[in-house]
Amino acid sequence: MMRRALDLAARGLYTATPNPRVGCVVTAKEEILGEGWHEQAGGPHAEVVALEKAGSRAAGATLANVNDSVAILQKNGARDVLLMHPDIDKKPSKRERP
């Protein structure tokens, strides 16, 4: 799903500036429940669009959120975050969230 989120982020290449290009996919059991990208500066963020599309099905789902210029974030519920840069070949770090 991270690849899909990165592909979505690329859609904002010429319209999201000066904001970063961000894509987001909400999934549960490998099913896409909602997705979105930051379409234009001043518009809703990718996460908002994806979560609105997923609706109540987003509860307990996984959110893959990609900022194609900085980092990849994947959130499982509100507890785990995996961080890695798309251009760096190394293992992601895991951080516990409160």
DOTI-747964 format. One record per residue (C-alpha): residue number from 1; residue in one letter; chain; x, y, z. Coordinates in Angstrom, 3 decimals, padded with zeros to 6 digits, m for minus. Layout:
<recs>
i = NUM, aa = A, ch = A, x = X, y = Y, z = Z
...
</recs>
This chain:
<recs>
i = 1, aa = M, ch = A, x = 000.000, y = 000.000, z = 000.000
i = 2, aa = M, ch = A, x = 002.983, y = 002.269, z = 000.468
i = 3, aa = R, ch = A, x = 003.659, y = 002.145, z = m003.280
i = 4, aa = R, ch = A, x = 000.043, y = 003.137, z = m003.970
i = 5, aa = A, ch = A, x = 000.309, y = 006.057, z = m001.520
i = 6, aa = L, ch = A, x = 003.524, y = 007.204, z = m003.225
i = 7, aa = D, ch = A, x = 001.827, y = 007.020, z = m006.632
i = 8, aa = L, ch = A, x = m001.056, y = 009.113, z = m005.282
i = 9, aa = A, ch = A, x = 001.383, y = 011.671, z = m003.864
i = 10, aa = A, ch = A, x = 002.903, y = 012.121, z = m007.325
i = 11, aa = R, ch = A, x = m000.456, y = 013.388, z = m008.600
i = 12, aa = G, ch = A, x = 000.113, y = 016.633, z = m006.683
i = 13, aa = L, ch = A, x = 003.385, y = 017.341, z = m008.506
i = 14, aa = Y, ch = A, x = 002.260, y = 020.586, z = m010.163
i = 15, aa = T, ch = A, x = m000.663, y = 021.566, z = m007.934
i = 16, aa = A, ch = A, x = 000.353, y = 021.103, z = m004.278
i = 17, aa = T, ch = A, x = 003.255, y = 023.583, z = m004.255
i = 18, aa = P, ch = A, x = 004.372, y = 025.095, z = m001.892
i = 19, aa = N, ch = A, x = 003.025, y = 022.222, z = 000.226
i = 20, aa = P, ch = A, x = 004.608, y = 018.760, z = 000.026
i = 21, aa = R, ch = A, x = 003.138, y = 016.084, z = m002.223
i = 22, aa = V, ch = A, x = 001.301, y = 013.620, z = 000.028
i = 23, aa = G, ch = A, x = m000.658, y = 010.452, z = m000.698
i = 24, aa = C, ch = A, x = m002.678, y = 008.372, z = 001.743
i = 25, aa = V, ch = A, x = m004.310, y = 004.926, z = 001.635
i = 26, aa = V, ch = A, x = m006.588, y = 003.487, z = 004.334
i = 27, aa = T, ch = A, x = m006.700, y = m000.314, z = 004.320
i = 28, aa = A, ch = A, x = m008.053, y = m003.262, z = 006.271
i = 29, aa = K, ch = A, x = m007.029, y = m006.838, z = 005.456
i = 30, aa = E, ch = A, x = m005.469, y = m005.764, z = 002.131
i = 31, aa = E, ch = A, x = m008.686, y = m004.013, z = 001.032
i = 32, aa = I, ch = A, x = m008.470, y = m000.316, z = 000.160
i = 33, aa = L, ch = A, x = m011.156, y = 001.510, z = 002.130
i = 34, aa = G, ch = A, x = m010.230, y = 005.040, z = 001.080
i = 35, aa = E, ch = A, x = m007.432, y = 006.948, z = m000.591
i = 36, aa = G, ch = A, x = m006.516, y = 010.483, z = m001.455
i = 37, aa = W, ch = A, x = m003.735, y = 012.959, z = m002.135
i = 38, aa = H, ch = A, x = m003.072, y = 016.610, z = m001.422
i = 39, aa = E, ch = A, x = m004.519, y = 017.925, z = m004.653
i = 40, aa = Q, ch = A, x = m003.761, y = 021.629, z = m004.267
i = 41, aa = A, ch = A, x = m002.307, y = 024.158, z = m001.861
i = 42, aa = G, ch = A, x = m005.049, y = 025.299, z = 000.482
i = 43, aa = G, ch = A, x = m007.103, y = 022.182, z = m000.175
i = 44, aa = P, ch = A, x = m007.767, y = 019.263, z = 002.164
i = 45, aa = H, ch = A, x = m004.834, y = 017.102, z = 003.170
i = 46, aa = A, ch = A, x = m004.463, y = 013.582, z = 001.778
i = 47, aa = E, ch = A, x = m005.278, y = 012.025, z = 005.154
i = 48, aa = V, ch = A, x = m008.555, y = 013.941, z = 005.416
i = 49, aa = V, ch = A, x = m009.622, y = 012.898, z = 001.923
i = 50, aa = A, ch = A, x = m008.729, y = 009.228, z = 002.486
i = 51, aa = L, ch = A, x = m010.394, y = 009.059, z = 005.899
i = 52, aa = E, ch = A, x = m013.552, y = 010.767, z = 004.613
i = 53, aa = K, ch = A, x = m013.768, y = 008.226, z = 001.787
i = 54, aa = A, ch = A, x = m013.245, y = 005.332, z = 004.208
i = 55, aa = G, ch = A, x = m015.882, y = 006.694, z = 006.595
i = 56, aa = S, ch = A, x = m016.689, y = 004.557, z = 009.628
i = 57, aa = R, ch = A, x = m014.771, y = 001.632, z = 008.109
i = 58, aa = A, ch = A, x = m011.535, y = 003.476, z = 009.000
i = 59, aa = A, ch = A, x = m011.881, y = 002.519, z = 012.678
i = 60, aa = G, ch = A, x = m009.016, y = 000.104, z = 013.428
i = 61, aa = A, ch = A, x = m007.728, y = 000.221, z = 009.840
i = 62, aa = T, ch = A, x = m004.156, y = 000.833, z = 008.675
i = 63, aa = L, ch = A, x = m003.218, y = 004.211, z = 007.239
i = 64, aa = A, ch = A, x = m000.309, y = 004.385, z = 004.778
i = 65, aa = N, ch = A, x = 000.709, y = 008.029, z = 004.490
i = 66, aa = V, ch = A, x = 003.481, y = 009.153, z = 002.138
i = 67, aa = N, ch = A, x = 005.185, y = 012.494, z = 001.760
i = 68, aa = D, ch = A, x = 007.190, y = 011.818, z = m001.407
i = 69, aa = S, ch = A, x = 009.804, y = 014.438, z = m000.615
i = 70, aa = V, ch = A, x = 010.585, y = 013.529, z = 002.990
i = 71, aa = A, ch = A, x = 009.475, y = 010.207, z = 004.471
i = 72, aa = I, ch = A, x = 007.096, y = 007.285, z = 004.425
i = 73, aa = L, ch = A, x = 004.814, y = 006.798, z = 007.403
i = 74, aa = Q, ch = A, x = 002.614, y = 003.830, z = 008.067
i = 75, aa = K, ch = A, x = 000.264, y = 003.935, z = 011.025
i = 76, aa = N, ch = A, x = m001.423, y = 000.884, z = 012.485
i = 77, aa = G, ch = A, x = m004.211, y = 002.256, z = 014.621
i = 78, aa = A, ch = A, x = m002.504, y = 005.021, z = 016.602
i = 79, aa = R, ch = A, x = 000.300, y = 002.944, z = 018.072
i = 80, aa = D, ch = A, x = 003.024, y = 002.117, z = 015.545
i = 81, aa = V, ch = A, x = 004.865, y = 004.336, z = 013.103
i = 82, aa = L, ch = A, x = 007.415, y = 003.066, z = 010.589
i = 83, aa = L, ch = A, x = 009.785, y = 005.645, z = 009.141
i = 84, aa = M, ch = A, x = 012.052, y = 005.422, z = 006.117
i = 85, aa = H, ch = A, x = 013.063, y = 007.609, z = 003.231
i = 86, aa = P, ch = A, x = 011.972, y = 006.285, z = m000.199
i = 87, aa = D, ch = A, x = 015.440, y = 006.871, z = m001.653
i = 88, aa = I, ch = A, x = 017.458, y = 005.285, z = 001.158
i = 89, aa = D, ch = A, x = 017.969, y = 001.533, z = 001.297
i = 90, aa = K, ch = A, x = 017.899, y = 000.789, z = 005.000
i = 91, aa = K, ch = A, x = 015.582, y = m000.800, z = 007.514
i = 92, aa = P, ch = A, x = 012.841, y = 001.434, z = 008.912
i = 93, aa = S, ch = A, x = 012.827, y = 002.433, z = 012.549
i = 94, aa = K, ch = A, x = 009.835, y = 001.690, z = 014.758
i = 95, aa = R, ch = A, x = 008.543, y = 004.191, z = 017.295
i = 96, aa = E, ch = A, x = 005.817, y = 003.618, z = 019.830
i = 97, aa = R, ch = A, x = 003.203, y = 006.335, z = 020.069
i = 98, aa = P, ch = A, x = 001.297, y = 007.216, z = 023.245
</recs>
